[in-house]
Amino acid sequence: QNTIKQSGQSDFRRTMSQGLDAFRGRDIPNYSLLFLDNTLKKSAGMHENIVVPYIELGRSNKCHIRYGEDYSTVSRVHAAIRSQNGQFYIKHLGTNPTLINGYPINDVAQLNNGDEIQLSYEGPKLRFNTSTMKTSTMKFTQRMSLYTSQALKPYRQLVIGLATALLLLTLVGSYFLWQQSDKIKESQVVIAGQST
C-alpha cells in the first residue's frame, strides 16, 4: 500500500499521460464521488466523476474537493485519493482522522465500491463509487472538459507561471526582432544613400 507514496512530479507525469489517453479516446480509470454533505461547489446529493489519477480533499484552494471554513475539523489538505494499477486508495494527510465506513485509517486504505469517506469525526461525508462508465463513449468535448478541469487544479500555479514566462519571452523576443528590423532599415537607408 505504500506504493502510492510518489512524488508530485510522478503525479504530474501520470496525470499528463492519462490526459493523452483521454484525448485519444481510450478508456481511463475513473470513479464517482457522491457528496453526502455540501462542499464549496457541490450540494449534498450531487456527484462528480473523477478521471484523473490523483486528487486531494480538504479546505485548501489547491484541493479538487474543497470544503469551506465551516468545517473547521477538516485539514487544509486532509486526504488524497489515488488510482494505482486498477485499484483506488485513500491516504490520510490531515491532523484529524480520515474515516472509512466509520473507522479511522492509519495511513493508507484501499477503497471499495460504496465506501463512505468522512473527513474527521464531525466532518463531511462522501461516498466512493467505482465506475462502470467507459470514458471512450463520452463525447470528446465532455471528456476533455472534465479532464482539464480536474487535471489543472493542483498545477494551476505552475500553469500560470509557465504562461507568464511564455508571455514575457514572447514580448522580449518581439522587442528584439523590432530592434533588429529598425537596424536593418537604417542599414538599407545608409546603403541606398551611398549608392546614389
C-alpha positions in Angstrom: 0.0 0.0 0.0 2.9 2.3 0.5 3.4 2.2 -3.3 1.0 5.1 -3.6 3.6 7.3 -2.0 5.1 9.0 -5.1 6.4 12.4 -5.8 4.4 15.3 -7.2 6.5 15.1 -10.4 5.3 11.5 -10.8 1.7 12.5 -10.2 2.1 15.2 -12.9 3.6 12.8 -15.3 0.8 10.2 -14.7 -1.9 12.9 -15.0 -0.5 14.2 -18.3 -0.2 10.6 -19.6 -3.8 9.8 -18.7 -4.8 13.1 -20.3 -3.2 12.0 -23.6 -5.1 8.7 -23.3 -8.4 10.7 -22.8 -7.5 12.9 -25.8 -7.0 9.7 -27.9 -10.4 8.4 -26.8 -9.1 5.5 -24.7 -10.8 4.3 -21.5 -9.1 5.7 -18.4 -9.7 4.6 -14.8 -12.4 6.7 -13.2 -14.8 6.7 -10.2 -17.6 8.8 -8.8 -17.9 10.7 -5.5 -21.4 11.2 -4.1 -21.4 14.2 -1.8 -23.4 13.5 1.4 -22.6 17.0 2.7 -22.1 20.2 0.9 -18.7 21.2 -0.5 -17.8 24.7 -1.7 -19.0 23.8 -5.2 -21.3 20.8 -4.8 -24.5 20.4 -2.8 -25.4 17.3 -0.8 -26.8 14.7 -3.2 -24.7 15.8 -6.2 -21.9 13.7 -7.5 -18.7 14.2 -9.6 -17.0 11.7 -11.9 -13.2 11.8 -11.3 -11.0 11.0 -14.3 -7.5 12.0 -13.0 -5.2 9.6 -11.1 -4.7 11.7 -8.0 -6.9 14.2 -6.1 -6.8 15.9 -2.8 -9.6 16.7 -0.4 -9.6 19.5 2.2 -10.0 23.2 2.7 -7.0 24.4 0.7 -7.7 26.1 -2.7 -5.5 23.6 -4.4 -7.7 20.6 -3.4 -10.0 19.1 -6.0 -12.7 18.5 -3.5 -12.8 21.7 -1.3 -14.7 22.4 1.8 -15.3 25.7 3.5 -14.1 27.1 6.7 -17.4 26.0 8.4 -15.8 22.5 8.5 -13.0 23.5 10.9 -12.0 19.9 11.7 -11.1 19.3 8.0 -7.4 19.9 7.4 -6.2 22.2 4.7 -5.1 19.0 2.8 -6.9 16.3 4.7 -6.7 13.2 2.4 -5.8 12.1 -1.1 -7.3 9.5 -3.5 -5.1 7.8 -6.0 -5.7 5.2 -8.7 -2.9 2.7 -8.9 -2.9 -0.5 -11.1 -6.6 -0.5 -11.4 -7.2 -0.1 -7.7 -8.2 3.0 -5.7 -6.6 4.1 -2.4 -7.1 6.8 0.1 -4.2 8.3 2.0 -4.7 10.2 5.3 -2.8 13.5 5.2 -4.5 15.7 7.9 -4.3 16.2 11.6 -7.8 15.0 12.4 -8.7 11.4 11.3 -9.9 10.2 7.9 -12.6 7.5 8.4 -13.8 4.8 6.0 -17.2 3.4 6.9 -16.9 4.9 10.4 -13.4 3.6 11.2 -10.3 5.8 11.2 -7.5 4.7 8.9 -3.8 4.9 10.0 -2.2 5.8 6.7 -3.5 4.3 3.5 -6.6 2.1 2.8 -8.0 0.6 -0.3 -11.3 1.9 -1.4 -14.2 -0.3 -2.5 -17.4 0.4 -4.2 -19.9 2.1 -1.8 -17.3 3.0 0.9 -18.2 6.1 2.9 -15.4 8.5 3.5 -15.6 11.0 6.3 -13.1 13.8 6.9 -12.8 13.9 10.8 -15.3 12.6 13.3 -17.5 15.7 12.9 -16.6 16.4 9.3 -18.3 16.0 6.0 -19.1 12.6 4.3 -18.9 11.4 0.7 -19.4 8.1 -0.9 -16.9 6.4 -3.2 -18.4 4.5 -6.1 -16.4 2.6 -8.7 -17.5 3.5 -12.1 -18.6 1.3 -15.0 -18.6 4.3 -17.2 -16.3 4.0 -20.2 -14.7 7.3 -20.9 -14.2 6.3 -24.5 -18.0 6.5 -25.0 -18.2 10.2 -23.8 -18.3 13.0 -26.3 -14.8 14.4 -26.9 -15.6 17.8 -25.6 -17.2 16.4 -22.5 -14.3 14.1 -21.8 -11.7 16.8 -22.3 -13.6 19.4 -20.3 -13.9 17.0 -17.4 -10.3 16.0 -17.6 -8.8 19.5 -18.0 -10.9 21.0 -15.2 -9.6 18.3 -12.8 -6.0 17.9 -14.1 -5.1 21.6 -14.0 -6.4 22.2 -10.4 -3.3 21.3 -8.4 -1.0 22.6 -11.1 -2.7 26.0 -11.6 0.3 27.9 -10.1 2.7 26.0 -12.4 0.5 26.7 -15.5 0.2 30.4 -14.6 3.9 30.6 -14.1 4.6 28.9 -17.4 2.1 31.1 -19.2 3.6 34.2 -17.7 7.1 33.1 -18.7 6.0 32.3 -22.2 4.3 35.8 -22.5 7.5 37.5 -21.2 9.6 35.5 -23.6 7.3 36.4 -26.5 7.4 40.1 -25.6 11.2 40.2 -25.2 11.6 38.3 -28.5 9.2 40.7 -30.3 11.1 43.7 -28.9 14.4 42.2 -30.0 13.0 41.5 -33.5 11.6 45.0 -33.7 15.0 46.5 -32.7 16.7 44.3 -35.4 14.3 45.3 -38.1 14.9 49.0 -37.3 18.7 48.4 -37.6 18.2 46.6 -40.9 16.0 49.6 -42.2 18.7 52.1 -41.1 21.4 50.0 -42.9 19.3 49.9 -46.0 18.9 53.7 -45.9 22.6 54.1 -45.5 23.4 51.7 -48.3 20.8 53.4 -50.6 22.3 56.8 -49.8 25.8 55.6 -50.6 24.9 54.0 -53.9 23.3 57.3 -55.2 
